[in-house]
Amino acid sequence: MNKLNRREFLRISALAAAGAALAGCGPKATPVPATEEPKAPEPTQAPPIEEPKAPEPTQAPPSEEGFTIQYWVGWGANYGEIWDELKKTDEFKELIGPNDLEVRGSMGEDAFLTAIAGGTPPDGASNISYVDYMARGVLLPMGDMVATSSLIKEEDFIEINWDMGFYEGVQYGVPANECFVQFGVNYNIRLIEEAGLDPENPPVTWDDWLVWHEALTEFDGAGNLVQIGLDPTDAMGEGIWGYLPWMVSSSWGFEWFDAEAGKFDFDNEHVIDSFKTFKEFIDMMGGMDNLGALRSVEGQGTWGGSYNAEVQAAIIEGYWHPGETKQEKPEILEYNRATWLPVPESRRGVKVQGAGGHLVCILKEAQHPNEMFQIAEFLNTKMACDVIFATAGWLPALKSYIEQVDPSPLPGLDFYFRSVDEATEWYGPSNCPIGSFIDSNYSWDLREKVFRDEMTAEEAAAELQKRVEQEWIDAGFG
């Protein structure tokens, strides 16, 4: 599934409280591929939302005592900080008993693939290329566990997040850790005002942002980049993931993957225009090497680092940005505001939002699958959700929990809640099983070749199309 309409998105979640509304999207039971229109039933009266409850995780009998559950994730230090707090709670201590939970962060694809190939995978995983793993048969079906759970119930979750856990009708994951809406531009009003710009009237198109970008980008006397406006390749602009909506296809308004037909659409005018547009931003910063030099300074990296250091005035991120900023650099939070993802000039007035998030999955050869499922349940208790939100600013896919969140203490978060009602276009994950391959070719090769004038935008789009079509065949899907 990719493009959705607002009525379908809003119908499914039925959370319409002013200032704290949320919506889900997608069909029942199984995810719909990128370009398949959602097969939504006729609207029905949604059940009333209950106050968040925190039932005890299902108590499956342990296979032994004194063992360690292995849980690997792609997130870095912030996820470890979450578990530092969770492990202090009585609820976790009662759940884990005489056993232990080892959470390993910053685990890349190579580590997962090596462990799987060696027959020593972790018990559970999150922030991985979910669909890639589902399609290759290395995850454990979880339907039977969910069916007997006292906590994990389909009706409690935002529908798109629930459906993300399925592949070809089989459930391989449950929503947890981080979910909700994905697109917005966070910007620092202090830097905006210093540049003589009006923070109350932020840009709405890429052309508008290019004007702001020029006004905000600064060099020192030696020509070194010392401040930038908006890097369109940072954070949610970084790449293509199978489990999140792609920023480019959402902004330009097209569908890039038709799973039913097994067809891809990268060699088109929209992708070409995005390459050219982003190159203008990069050129205005003096090119990739200048930008790379700025990023190489400690504390000035992507996904929030340079924004927190106030050398980057704006960043494309999801709802989590205000909460993460509070934890990482609270003195910057007061200057934070958020607005819509930019669109091309031809789409001025379109307000784009996306839905997606994360799952907890169990590896097929897990040593302790029942206990790992208990961890997934634990992460969906109100207590755990409170800790996660307070520690990292992340929200779950639990509708009743979202409905009771007050966004006002986190400047910028209110935009994301308002956007649920105000968005005119919605996008969801593609559920593409070769997402990792596509991302590596797009993000770390072809796009940079365009930026370095080693390839034209037209050539890069055509090459991406060619490579992806061949990989689809080589991976056994075509």
N, C-alpha and C positions, 0 to 999 in steps of 0.2 A: 504494500500500500504506500502511496505517496501523496498525491493531491486529494484533499478532502474539501467538502464545503462546510461553511460555518454551522448551518442548521444541523447537519449530521454530528458535528463535533459537540455542539452544545446540548443536543438531545440526549446523548448517551450519558453524560455525567450528572446532569440535573442539579448542579451546584450553582445556584444563581444568587447567592447572598451578595449584596453590594459590597464591593471592595475586597471580597474574598471568594470569588467564583472560580471554579475550575471546570474543565470539560475533558472527556475522553473521546476517542474516535475509533472507528474500525468495526468490522463485522464480528459476529459471535464465533466462538470456538477456535478458528484458525486465522492466522494473519493473511491479509490479502496482499499479493505482490504489488510492486511499485506502481504499475500503470493500470491495474484492474480497478474499476470503479467499485467503491464499497457497496456491498449488498446489504444495505441496512433495512431491517423490518420497519413497518409503520410505527411512528412514535407511540409510545405507551407512557402511562403515568409512572414516573420513577418512584420507587419506594422512599418513604421518609428517611432522612439522614439522622442517624442516631449519634449520640455523643460518643467520642472515641472510647473504646474499651481496651483493656489489656489482659485478655485471657492468658492462661498459662500455656506455654508451648507444649505440644503433644509429647507425652512421655513414652517414647519408644524404648523397649528394653535394650540396654547396651549389650554388645557382643562380648565385652570384656571390661575390666576396670584398669585404670592407670595408664590409658593410652593417650596419644596426642592427635587431635583432629587437625589436619592440614588444610588451610584456607588461603588460597592465593588470589591476589587482585592486581590490577594494573595501576591503581592509584598509588600515590606516593605517601609523603609524611602525614598529610592531613587525615588519611584513613587510619593510620596507626594511632593518631591522637584520639580519634573516635573510640577505638578499642581500649585505649588506656583508660578512658572514662567508663566504658561499658563494663570492663572487667572489675571495676570497683563496686558494682551494684550487687545487692543481695540476690536479685533475680538471676543474674548471670552465675553467681557462685552456686546457687541452688541447682541451676540447670546443668552446669558442667560437672558437679560432683567431684569425684576423685580424679577426673581426667583433666586434660589441658587443651587449649585452643591456640595454635600457632598461626598468626596472620602474617603472611609475607606480602609486602607491598612492592610496587614498581617491578612486577614480574612481567617481562615482555613475552612476545609470541615464541621466541626461540626457547625460552625456559620451559614453557608449557609443552611445546612440541617435543622437546628432548625428553621430558619426563613421561609423556604419553608413549612415545616410541620405546622407551626403556621399561615400560610397564610399571612405573612408579609415579603415577600422577597424584596430585593433591586430592583431598576428598571433595573440596568445593572450589568454585571460582566465580569471580565477578569482574566486570570491566574487561571483558575479552571480546573477541569477534564471535558473538554468540551464534549467529546463523551459520558461519563457517564450521563451527564445531558441531552444531546440530546436524548439519547436512552430511558430515563425515562419520557420524555414528560413534563419537567418542564420549557423548554425554549420556547419563542415565535417565530414562523416562521417569517422570515424577508423578504421573497421574494417580497411581494407587496411593502414594503418600498424601497427596493433596485431598483425595477423596475421604480419607479418615482423619484429616486434620481438624482440630477445633478452632483454629485461627485463620488458616488460609482458605478464604471463601471467595469465589469469583465475583460475586455481587458486591464485595467490599472495595474492589479495585477499579481504578480508571481503566476503561475497557482497552484502550490501545496498549497500555503497559501489560495488562493481562495477556492479550493476544500475542505480544512479542515473545512469550515463553513457549509458543507452539511452532512446530515445523511439520508440515504434511500431516496435521491432525494430532500429533503427539506432543505432550507437554514435557519440556526439558528445563524449564526455569520458572521461578516465581519472582515477581517484582520485589525489589528491596533496595535499600541504600539511597539511591538518587533517582528521582523521576520528576515530572511536571514539564513546564513549557521551556523551549530551547532557545528562542531567538530574541535578541535585543542588543542595542548598542549602549553600553555604559560609558558615561563621559564625566570628566572632572570639571565642574563649573568654575573652579578657581583658575585653572589654566585657560579655560574658554574665555573668561572675562579679561584676563591679562592680555589675551590676543585681540581684544576689541570685538569679540563676537558675542552674540546674544544667547545665553544658555536656555532662555525660555522659548526659543524658536530653533530647535536643532534641525539639521538637514534631514531630508526624507528620501533623496535619491543619491546614487553614487556620484553624479556630477556635483551635487550640492556638497557632499562630503569632501570631494576633491578640493573645493574652494577652502573649506575649513582646514583640511589637511595641509594645504600650502601655507596658510596663515599660522599654523601651529608647529610646523617643522622648522627646526633651528640647527645651525652648524656653528662650530667654534672657528677661531681664526685660522686653524690649520685645515679646515674643511671636514672635520669629524662631526658626525651626526650626534647631537646632544639631546634633541627632543623631537618627537614625531607626533603627528595627529592621529591617524587611524591606519593600522596595518591590517589590510583585508585578509591576510593569510594567518593571522593570529587566532588562537582559541577556536571558536566554532567555525572560523574561516579556514582552519588548518587543512582539513581533508575531507574524505568521503568515507563514511562508516555505514555498515549495513544495518546498524541498530539505531541510527539517528537520522533525521532528515538532513539532506545535503544542502548547505547554505546556498550554493549557486543555483541549483534547480528550483529551490524555494523562492529565491529572489527574482530570478528570471522567469519563473512560472512555467516550467515544463517537467515532464516525467522522463527519467533516464533509464528505467528498467521495467520491462514487461516480463514478469516471471512466467506467466502462463505460456507466452510465446517464446520465451528464452531469448529476448531481443534487448539490445542496448541502444541508447541514443546519446552519444557523446559528440559525434561529428555533425554539429548543428550550429546555427548562427548564434545561439544563446551562449554556448560554451566558448565559442570564438570571441564573442563580445566580452565575456567575463575575463578571459586571458588578457585582452587588450586593456580593459578597464583597470584591472589589478596592476598591470605593468605601469600604468600612469602613476599610481601611488608609489610603486617601488622606485621608478625613475626620479620622482620628486624627492626621494630620500637619498639620492645619489647612487642608487643601485644596490644589488644584493650584498656586495662586500661591505659597504657602509652600514647597511642594516645589520649584517652579521656581526660587525664590530661592536655595535651598540648592544646587541643581544649577548655577546660574549662576556660582558661585564657582569660580575657576580651580582645577583639580585635584579637584573634587568632582562630576564628571560620572558618567555611567552606564558600564556594562561595566567596572567595577573601580575607577574613579577615587575615588568616595566611600568605597568599602570600604578602599582603600589609605590614605585620609586619616583613617580611623577615625571618620567621621561616619555611616557605615552599618554596622550590625553583621552583616547577613546579606545574601546575594545569590544568586539562582538562576542557576547557570552549569553548564557542562559540565566534563569532566575537565581542560580546559586551564587552569582558574583557578589551581590551585597553582603551575604552572610559570610562568604570566604574572606572578603575584604575586611569585615569586622574582626575576624580572627587573626588575619595576617598583618594588617596595617590599619588599626581602628581610627587613627587620626585622619586617614584619607576618606573614610566612609562618609563623613559629613558633607564632602564635596561631590559625592556620587549621585548621579541621576541616570535615568535610562529612557531610551526611546526606541522607535521601530527599526528593524533591519532595513537597510537601504534597498531600493529597487531601481531598475533602469529608468531613465527619463520617460520612456514609452509606457511605463506602468505607474507613473506618479499617481498617488492617491490610493494605491493598493497597500493594505496593511497585512503583512505576512506574520504568521506565527506557526510554530512547529511543536509536535509532541513526541516524546520518546523517553528514554531513560535506561535503567539497568535492571539486571536480574541476578539471582543467585542460582547457580547450576551445580549439579553433582556429577563428577566424572564417573564413567561407566565402571572403571576398575577401582573405585574408591574403597578404602579399607573400612570406612565408618560412615556409610551412606545415611543410616537412620539418624545418627548424631549430627551429621551435617545438615540434614533437613530441619532438625530442631534449631540449628543456628539460623536458618532462613526464617523459621517461625519467630524466633526471638527478635530478629531485626524488624519485624512488623508489629511488635508490641508497642503500645503508646510510650512506655518508658524509654525504649530504645530509640523510637522516632524523636522523642524530646531531646535525647542526648545528641543524636546525629544532627538535628537542626541547630541546636545550641552550639555544637562544636564546629560544624562545617557549613552550616547554612543550607543543607540539603533537605529536600522534602520527599516523603514516600509517595506511593501511588494509592494510598488509602484515602478514599473520598471523604470520609468523615473527619480524618485528621486535617486534610487540606482546608476543609470548610471552617475549622476553628482557628486557623492561623491569622494573627494580626500582623500585616506587613509593615505597619507604620514605623516601628523602631529601626528599620533597615532602609535608609534612603535608596530609592531606585526599585525596591522590591514591589512597591505599589503598582508600578507600570506593568509588571508581568501579570499581576492579578487583574488589572483593568483590561489588559490585552485579550483576555479570554472572551470578554463580551464585545470588544471593539474590532478584533481582527476580521478581515474580509476574506482571507484565504488561509487554509490550514494544510500542513504537510506532516506526514508521518514517515517512519522508517521504510526503507526499501525492502528489507528482509532478503538481501542478496547474499548468496552463499560464497561469493568470491570477493567479499568486501575488502579483505586485507590486501589482496593483489591489486585491486583497483586503486586503493588509497596509496599504496607505495609507488605506483606508476604515476599517478596524478600529482600527489603532493610533493614527492621527493625527487622527481625526475623531470617530467615533461613541463610542468608549470615553471620550474626554475630555468629550464632551457629557454622558455619564452622570455622570462625576465632578463636573461643574459644575452639575448639576441642571437642565440644559437639555433633557434627554430622560430618560425612564424606561428602566430596563433592558429592559423588554418592548418598548418602542418601538425601542430601538437594535438589538435582535436581529432584529426584523421588518424594519427598514430595511436592515440588512446583508444579510439574505436577499434582499430585493428588488433591491438594487443589484448584487449578485453574479450573480443570475439574469439580469439585463438585460445585464451585461457579457459573460456567457457567450455570449449571442446576438449582441451587437454585435461581439464579437471573432471571430465566424464559427465558433464551436464548437457552437452549439445550433441 
